[in-house]
Structure formats: structure tokens, C-alpha cells
């Protein structure tokens, strides 16, 4: 069954609304509007029932390791493309599950596929952006499907513009291990309990 990650937890209400998901994402050390201080991230994580994902696009891998040590998440999602040596450092220093980014485009590099296969527990297939991912825009799922096959046996997380109305089709085309949503379950810039429930229902009802 496809698992669900709801990203961008900012309030207690968000954590409560996402309690039926498999993973909740907490953004730290990032330029995202959803970025939390480490103290608030730790507080919200302590309230979460699902697995806790620390999400960051911090360019300093030593800071990523420090934050992971401070927050003790179940998963670290390093949401940028790192040079090979830094990937090796992350892999050796992160004690929990490690998710790494693959920006999905026609020019996705075979070399990056091989590096991610060696270093990642799961690979996040996301729409390219100036920050590496996190754009909230849909990409070509046919490319994601091909990348999923290339990345085997490493698991995949599909992100980028997912919402309640398109997630079933995305799963049908890509067959990811996890679907990752943030903007697609928001109304007025805040997480919507109704949309989160609808998204989760569509994922679990469509498998």
C-alpha cells in the first residue's frame, strides 16, 4: 500500500489533522515559508503520532547532521542535490532513514541515479526548482515512472503538485512507495483538515 507524507507542519492543529498519515514533515533550516525554528520543530514533533520527517535544503551537511542529532527524527529528508562526498558524509553520520532528492526532468543525470542508489533509503522524485524541489508544481509522471525503475531496489517518494484530485492517477502511473503533499492540502496558506482527510482517503481507497 502506498504511504502518505503530509509536509509543512507549522501548528498543533496541523499535526492533529495529519495524525492518520504515515509520515509528517517538519521543515527546518530552509528558505521555505514553512520553515520552523528547531525548538518549535522539536515541540511539534513531540506531539506527532506518525513517523517524523526532518526536511531541510540546508547546503551545509554538517548543519544537517547537527539538526538531526538535536531533533532525533525518524527520517531525514535532505531536499537538495549534494556532491558525492557530502552524500557519503550524510550517509555515514545520519543514524536514521535518509531520503534524498532527485529533481525530475528530461536531463536527470544517470550519474545522480547511481549516487542516490548507493546513499538513499528512499529517493524523493520532485519537480525541479531554484531550491531543488518544493515548488508545488506537477512534473511529467512518465519521467518519474522511468526513474523509479532505474532506482530499484531503492524506494521512491513522489512529490510535486499532488492534491486530492490527482493523487490516484499519480499513483497509477508511478507506483511510488510514498506520496508527499503540502500545498495541495492547504486553503489560504494553512493546512486544511478536510483536504488532508480527502487526500489520505483517495490514496488508501485507490490502492
C-alpha positions in Angstrom: 0.0 0.0 0.0 1.2 3.5 -0.9 2.1 5.5 2.2 1.3 9.2 2.8 3.5 12.0 4.0 2.0 15.4 4.8 4.7 18.0 4.8 4.9 21.5 6.2 3.6 21.1 9.8 3.5 24.5 11.4 0.9 24.3 14.2 -0.6 21.8 16.7 -3.7 21.8 14.5 -1.7 20.7 11.5 -0.2 17.8 13.5 -3.6 16.8 14.7 -5.1 17.0 11.2 -2.3 14.8 9.8 -2.5 12.2 12.5 -3.7 9.5 10.1 -0.8 9.9 7.7 2.2 7.6 7.8 4.7 10.5 7.9 4.6 14.2 8.9 7.2 16.6 7.6 8.8 19.4 9.6 10.9 21.9 7.6 14.0 23.4 9.3 17.0 25.4 8.1 15.3 26.3 4.8 14.1 29.3 2.9 10.6 27.9 2.8 7.8 29.9 4.3 7.0 26.7 6.3 10.5 26.8 8.0 10.4 26.2 11.8 12.9 27.1 14.5 14.5 23.9 15.8 12.8 24.5 19.2 9.3 24.7 17.6 10.1 21.7 15.3 11.0 19.7 18.4 7.9 20.7 20.2 5.6 19.8 17.3 7.4 16.5 16.7 6.8 15.5 20.3 3.0 15.8 19.5 3.2 13.6 16.4 1.9 10.0 16.2 3.1 9.3 12.6 6.8 9.0 11.7 8.6 12.3 11.9 10.5 13.6 8.9 13.0 16.4 9.3 13.0 18.2 5.9 15.8 20.6 5.0 17.6 22.0 2.0 20.5 23.4 4.1 23.7 23.4 1.9 25.9 22.7 4.9 25.8 18.9 5.5 27.4 19.4 9.0 24.4 21.5 10.0 22.1 18.9 8.6 23.8 16.3 10.8 23.7 18.6 13.8 20.0 19.2 13.4 19.3 15.5 13.0 21.2 14.9 16.2 19.2 17.6 18.0 15.7 16.7 16.7 16.0 12.9 16.5 13.5 12.4 13.7 12.6 9.0 12.2 13.7 10.2 8.8 16.0 13.0 7.5 14.9 14.3 4.1 17.8 16.3 2.6 16.0 18.2 -0.1 18.7 19.4 -2.4 21.3 17.8 -4.6 24.6 17.3 -2.8 28.1 16.5 -4.2 29.1 12.8 -3.9 31.5 13.3 -1.0 28.8 15.1 1.0 26.3 12.4 0.3 28.8 9.9 1.7 29.1 12.1 4.9 25.3 12.3 5.3 25.0 8.5 4.9 27.7 7.8 7.4 26.5 10.3 10.0 22.7 10.2 9.8 21.6 7.4 12.2 18.1 7.1 10.8 16.4 6.7 7.5 17.7 9.1 4.8 15.6 10.4 1.9 17.5 12.2 -0.9 16.2 14.4 -3.7 16.1 13.6 -7.4 14.7 16.7 -9.4 12.7 15.1 -12.2 13.5 16.4 -15.7 14.5 15.2 -19.2 18.1 15.9 -18.2 18.0 13.9 -14.9 21.6 12.5 -14.7 22.3 8.8 -14.7 25.3 9.5 -12.5 23.0 11.0 -9.9 20.8 7.9 -10.1 23.7 5.7 -9.2 24.9 8.0 -6.4 21.4 8.0 -4.9 21.1 4.3 -5.2 24.2 4.0 -3.0 23.3 6.6 -0.4 19.5 6.9 -0.1 16.9 4.7 1.8 14.3 6.5 -0.4 14.6 9.0 -3.3 12.2 11.9 -3.5 11.1 12.5 -7.1 10.1 16.2 -7.1 9.6 19.0 -9.6 12.9 21.0 -10.2 13.0 24.5 -8.7 15.7 27.0 -7.7 15.7 25.4 -4.3 16.0 21.9 -5.8 12.3 21.0 -5.1 9.4 22.0 -3.1 7.8 24.1 -5.9 4.2 22.7 -5.5 4.2 22.1 -9.3 3.4 18.9 -11.1 6.1 17.3 -13.3 5.9 14.6 -16.0 4.9 11.5 -14.2 6.2 9.4 -17.1 9.7 10.5 -16.2 9.1 9.7 -12.6 7.9 6.2 -13.6 11.1 5.6 -15.6 13.3 6.9 -12.7 11.5 4.6 -10.3 12.5 1.7 -12.4 16.1 2.9 -12.6 16.4 3.4 -8.9 15.3 -0.1 -7.8 15.6 -1.5 -5.3 15.7 1.9 -3.5 12.2 3.1 -2.6 10.6 6.3 -4.1 8.6 9.2 -2.7 6.6 11.1 -5.3 6.2 14.9 -4.7 5.3 17.9 -6.7 1.8 19.4 -7.1 -0.1 16.4 -5.7 -3.6 17.1 -4.4 -6.7 15.1 -3.6 -7.9 15.2 -7.2 -4.8 13.9 -8.9 -3.1 11.6 -6.4 -4.9 8.4 -7.6 -3.7 9.0 -11.2 -0.2 9.8 -9.9 -0.1 6.5 -8.0 -1.4 4.6 -11.0 1.3 6.0 -13.3 4.3 5.9 -10.9 3.6 3.4 -8.2 5.7 5.2 -5.6 6.2 3.8 -2.1 5.2 7.2 -0.6 3.2 10.2 -1.9 4.2 13.6 -0.4 1.8 16.5 -0.2 2.0 20.0 1.2 0.5 22.9 -0.8 -2.2 20.6 -2.3 -3.9 20.2 1.2 -3.8 23.9 2.1 -6.5 26.5 2.0 -5.5 30.2 2.4 -1.9 29.1 3.2 -2.8 26.8 6.1 -3.3 23.1 6.3 -6.9 22.0 5.7 -8.1 19.1 7.8 -10.8 18.4 5.2 -8.3 18.3 2.3 -5.8 16.2 4.3 -8.6 13.6 5.1 -9.7 13.6 1.4 -6.1 13.1 0.2 -5.5 10.2 2.6 -8.8 8.6 1.7 -8.1 8.9 -2.0 -4.6 7.3 -1.6 -5.9 4.4 0.5 -9.1 3.9 -1.4 -7.3 3.9 -4.7 -4.5 1.3 -3.9 
